[in-house]
């Protein structure tokens, strides 16, 4: 007997403006160019979007060394200047789909790097972080968590600035920023978390405590989707990252503690059709009984 009664869709979820723009640029480029079109890394961190471009014949590589001709598209996450220069040297035509909010961090770094040494709070393995570090490799240290921040040297002789990955957890950043200000009272702080990230995190912070389970639609490669899971986990009984509706198991909603209310959100790189398919599957699991509402 199905017990799922209510499906609440997060007020802010799914594609952000930077991702929409990058996909449009890549689609327009793929349509307009007669030669070979290649995307450097993943255009956005979503498997369905990446697969769609592959099926359209757009190549995807992880290194500029693997492209010898045609047009190279830089993803929404951006890239190191040295890689762009290498591509141009090889005679490739560059199309840059870097999000304007990532470019804003490049501009800050270019402006302050001679005067300030920069501490960047982010995931060192993420494409965005690598592009940012590439703008001043000798002038930036990346920290991933509070422990790494506390372990940094005293740096009494340096003027310091703090920047943050666009998709970082706002609460984590508030903690890291506080520690940094305690250690270096004069540190210059740039809050470069993007608004889309902030909106999606705030919406799920409100929604998660009101539901039994949160489903986050997004890929394992998506930093902001994983962050939405991390935020939800302590606030509801269960939070799960799903790639698509195929991952949903009907038995999740049964058992000793049945799930009557589920919250649904999606990372900034998740297309709408995946979210719709998830809602449809949840309604099927409820035998058409669940009400679908959007978070107020
Ligand atoms: S999450 Fe923010 S920074 Fe990243 S692409 Fe979207 S708008 Fe740009």
Boltz pocket constraint, residues with backbone or C-beta under 6 A from the ligand:
constraints:
  - pocket:
      binder: B
      contacts: [[A, 16], [A, 17], [A, 18], [A, 19], [A, 76], [A, 99], [A, 100], [A, 101], [A, 102], [A, 166], [A, 167], [A, 194], [A, 195], [A, 196], [A, 197], [A, 224], [A, 268]]
      max_distance: 6.0
